């Protein structure tokens, strides 16, 4: 029997405009709302990311983070 989907946690998050647009596009393409899309991504994180490029992308994001906050 499949697990029942229960949204038990709610959180207030801050996202970049680009990140939010991409989340909305992904959710729409998958037929999900934004919360369901985030749950899917994090429940399946290890199989969704590309391990070869993840570290590099994270370093680039962190390097640009201070400039994006201004």
C-alpha positions, 0 to 999 in steps of 0.5 A, a space after each residue: 500500500 502506498 504511503 499517504 501524502 501528508 504535509 506535516 511541516 510548513 515553513 516560511 522560505 525566502 527564494 531568489 526570483 529565478 529559483 521561484 520561477 523555476 520551481 513554479 515551472 517544474 511544479 506546473 509541468 509535473 502537475 503539482 503545487 509548489 509544496 508538493 514539488 519541493 517535497 518530491 525534490 527533497 524526498 528524492 534528492 540523491 537521485 535527482 541531483 547530478 553528483 558530478 556537477 553539484 559541488 561546482 554549482 554550489 561553489 558558484 552559488 555561494 560565491 555569488 550569494 553576497 552580490 545577490 543580496 545587495 
